[in-house]
């Protein structure tokens, strides 16, 4: 399984609806939200099979604007290996 950072922006007027949809999907506790600071976006780090699966945690209402980033933690060995290439 891979880790993905999910970035899910939404319009301020849709904030409550997006939160409710994320909650019903079971992912509310995975997300951190910027809405209280007038940054209408949620961010989550999740473990899934691939990017299409990561996209499914975002409600259809804002899925088109969402961005997915595959992320990894580098070990010292991985870091050394990448710098030798």
C-alpha atoms as an extended CHARMM CRD file, in Angstrom:
* protein
*
        85  EXT
         1         1  UNK       CA              0.0000000000        0.0000000000        0.0000000000  PROA      1               0.0000000000
         2         2  UNK       CA              1.1200000000        3.5300000000       -0.7180000000  PROA      2               0.0000000000
         3         3  UNK       CA              0.6510000000        6.7400000000        1.2250000000  PROA      3               0.0000000000
         4         4  UNK       CA             -1.0530000000        9.7110000000       -0.3910000000  PROA      4               0.0000000000
         5         5  UNK       CA             -1.4820000000       13.2750000000        0.6880000000  PROA      5               0.0000000000
         6         6  UNK       CA             -4.9920000000       14.2850000000       -0.3330000000  PROA      6               0.0000000000
         7         7  UNK       CA             -5.7230000000       17.9810000000       -0.8120000000  PROA      7               0.0000000000
         8         8  UNK       CA             -9.4080000000       18.7480000000       -1.1180000000  PROA      8               0.0000000000
         9         9  UNK       CA            -10.3680000000       22.3930000000       -1.6710000000  PROA      9               0.0000000000
        10        10  UNK       CA            -13.9840000000       23.4780000000       -1.6140000000  PROA      10              0.0000000000
        11        11  UNK       CA            -16.0320000000       26.6540000000       -1.7230000000  PROA      11              0.0000000000
        12        12  UNK       CA            -16.9030000000       28.2710000000        1.5940000000  PROA      12              0.0000000000
        13        13  UNK       CA            -20.6220000000       27.9090000000        0.9520000000  PROA      13              0.0000000000
        14        14  UNK       CA            -20.1260000000       24.1330000000        0.5460000000  PROA      14              0.0000000000
        15        15  UNK       CA            -18.0920000000       23.7330000000        3.7260000000  PROA      15              0.0000000000
        16        16  UNK       CA            -20.7780000000       22.1230000000        5.8960000000  PROA      16              0.0000000000
        17        17  UNK       CA            -21.9200000000       19.8190000000        3.0910000000  PROA      17              0.0000000000
        18        18  UNK       CA            -18.3620000000       18.6680000000        2.3270000000  PROA      18              0.0000000000
        19        19  UNK       CA            -17.7100000000       17.9990000000        6.0200000000  PROA      19              0.0000000000
        20        20  UNK       CA            -20.9080000000       15.9860000000        6.3250000000  PROA      20              0.0000000000
        21        21  UNK       CA            -20.0570000000       13.9190000000        3.2330000000  PROA      21              0.0000000000
        22        22  UNK       CA            -16.5220000000       13.2130000000        4.4410000000  PROA      22              0.0000000000
        23        23  UNK       CA            -17.9320000000       12.2240000000        7.8240000000  PROA      23              0.0000000000
        24        24  UNK       CA            -20.4920000000        9.8440000000        6.2700000000  PROA      24              0.0000000000
        25        25  UNK       CA            -17.7070000000        8.2370000000        4.2270000000  PROA      25              0.0000000000
        26        26  UNK       CA            -15.8040000000        7.5880000000        7.4830000000  PROA      26              0.0000000000
        27        27  UNK       CA            -12.8260000000        9.8480000000        6.7770000000  PROA      27              0.0000000000
        28        28  UNK       CA            -13.5580000000       12.9210000000        8.9320000000  PROA      28              0.0000000000
        29        29  UNK       CA            -10.8520000000       12.0450000000       11.4710000000  PROA      29              0.0000000000
        30        30  UNK       CA             -8.2820000000       11.5970000000        8.7000000000  PROA      30              0.0000000000
        31        31  UNK       CA             -8.5980000000       15.2010000000        7.5300000000  PROA      31              0.0000000000
        32        32  UNK       CA             -7.2020000000       18.4400000000        8.8790000000  PROA      32              0.0000000000
        33        33  UNK       CA             -9.1410000000       21.5040000000        7.7780000000  PROA      33              0.0000000000
        34        34  UNK       CA             -8.1730000000       25.1060000000        7.0760000000  PROA      34              0.0000000000
        35        35  UNK       CA            -11.7710000000       26.3630000000        7.0830000000  PROA      35              0.0000000000
        36        36  UNK       CA            -11.5720000000       28.0490000000       10.4960000000  PROA      36              0.0000000000
        37        37  UNK       CA             -8.8380000000       30.2720000000        9.0250000000  PROA      37              0.0000000000
        38        38  UNK       CA            -10.8410000000       30.9610000000        5.8370000000  PROA      38              0.0000000000
        39        39  UNK       CA             -8.7530000000       28.4910000000        3.8170000000  PROA      39              0.0000000000
        40        40  UNK       CA            -11.4830000000       26.1800000000        2.5460000000  PROA      40              0.0000000000
        41        41  UNK       CA             -9.4390000000       23.0420000000        2.0730000000  PROA      41              0.0000000000
        42        42  UNK       CA             -8.9390000000       19.7120000000        3.7960000000  PROA      42              0.0000000000
        43        43  UNK       CA             -5.7480000000       17.6480000000        3.9040000000  PROA      43              0.0000000000
        44        44  UNK       CA             -5.3720000000       13.9830000000        4.7570000000  PROA      44              0.0000000000
        45        45  UNK       CA             -2.6350000000       11.3970000000        4.6320000000  PROA      45              0.0000000000
        46        46  UNK       CA             -4.0850000000        8.0020000000        3.8460000000  PROA      46              0.0000000000
        47        47  UNK       CA             -2.8210000000        4.5420000000        2.9610000000  PROA      47              0.0000000000
        48        48  UNK       CA             -4.4220000000        3.1010000000       -0.1730000000  PROA      48              0.0000000000
        49        49  UNK       CA             -3.6430000000        0.9380000000       -3.1950000000  PROA      49              0.0000000000
        50        50  UNK       CA             -3.3150000000        3.7370000000       -5.7530000000  PROA      50              0.0000000000
        51        51  UNK       CA             -4.2610000000        7.2900000000       -6.7060000000  PROA      51              0.0000000000
        52        52  UNK       CA             -7.7830000000        6.4490000000       -7.9470000000  PROA      52              0.0000000000
        53        53  UNK       CA             -8.5210000000        4.8890000000       -4.5470000000  PROA      53              0.0000000000
        54        54  UNK       CA             -7.1450000000        7.9820000000       -2.7990000000  PROA      54              0.0000000000
        55        55  UNK       CA             -9.4660000000       10.1690000000       -4.8630000000  PROA      55              0.0000000000
        56        56  UNK       CA            -12.4850000000        8.2380000000       -3.5720000000  PROA      56              0.0000000000
        57        57  UNK       CA            -12.1130000000        9.7090000000       -0.0550000000  PROA      57              0.0000000000
        58        58  UNK       CA            -13.0110000000       13.1280000000       -1.4990000000  PROA      58              0.0000000000
        59        59  UNK       CA            -16.7370000000       13.8500000000       -1.8840000000  PROA      59              0.0000000000
        60        60  UNK       CA            -17.9210000000       14.0120000000       -5.5100000000  PROA      60              0.0000000000
        61        61  UNK       CA            -18.8240000000       17.6690000000       -4.8890000000  PROA      61              0.0000000000
        62        62  UNK       CA            -15.1360000000       18.6440000000       -4.7130000000  PROA      62              0.0000000000
        63        63  UNK       CA            -13.3950000000       15.6360000000       -6.2800000000  PROA      63              0.0000000000
        64        64  UNK       CA            -12.6670000000       17.5120000000       -9.5130000000  PROA      64              0.0000000000
        65        65  UNK       CA            -10.5380000000       20.0970000000       -7.6960000000  PROA      65              0.0000000000
        66        66  UNK       CA             -8.7910000000       17.6130000000       -5.3880000000  PROA      66              0.0000000000
        67        67  UNK       CA             -5.1180000000       16.8000000000       -5.7700000000  PROA      67              0.0000000000
        68        68  UNK       CA             -3.3650000000       13.5820000000       -4.7810000000  PROA      68              0.0000000000
        69        69  UNK       CA              0.3390000000       13.3000000000       -4.0200000000  PROA      69              0.0000000000
        70        70  UNK       CA              2.0890000000        9.9720000000       -3.4930000000  PROA      70              0.0000000000
        71        71  UNK       CA              4.4120000000       10.4720000000       -0.5280000000  PROA      71              0.0000000000
        72        72  UNK       CA              7.2210000000        8.4410000000        1.0360000000  PROA      72              0.0000000000
        73        73  UNK       CA              9.4960000000        8.7190000000        4.0310000000  PROA      73              0.0000000000
        74        74  UNK       CA             13.1320000000        8.5030000000        3.0170000000  PROA      74              0.0000000000
        75        75  UNK       CA             15.4820000000        6.2530000000        4.9110000000  PROA      75              0.0000000000
        76        76  UNK       CA             19.1690000000        7.1650000000        4.9380000000  PROA      76              0.0000000000
        77        77  UNK       CA             19.8000000000        4.3100000000        2.4960000000  PROA      77              0.0000000000
        78        78  UNK       CA             17.1370000000        5.5840000000        0.0890000000  PROA      78              0.0000000000
        79        79  UNK       CA             18.4970000000        9.1110000000        0.3260000000  PROA      79              0.0000000000
        80        80  UNK       CA             22.0570000000        7.9630000000       -0.3720000000  PROA      80              0.0000000000
        81        81  UNK       CA             20.8740000000        5.8120000000       -3.2860000000  PROA      81              0.0000000000
        82        82  UNK       CA             18.9850000000        8.6910000000       -4.9180000000  PROA      82              0.0000000000
        83        83  UNK       CA             21.9810000000       11.0020000000       -4.6650000000  PROA      83              0.0000000000
        84        84  UNK       CA             24.2910000000        8.4700000000       -6.3490000000  PROA      84              0.0000000000
        85        85  UNK       CA             22.1340000000        8.2350000000       -9.4670000000  PROA      85              0.0000000000
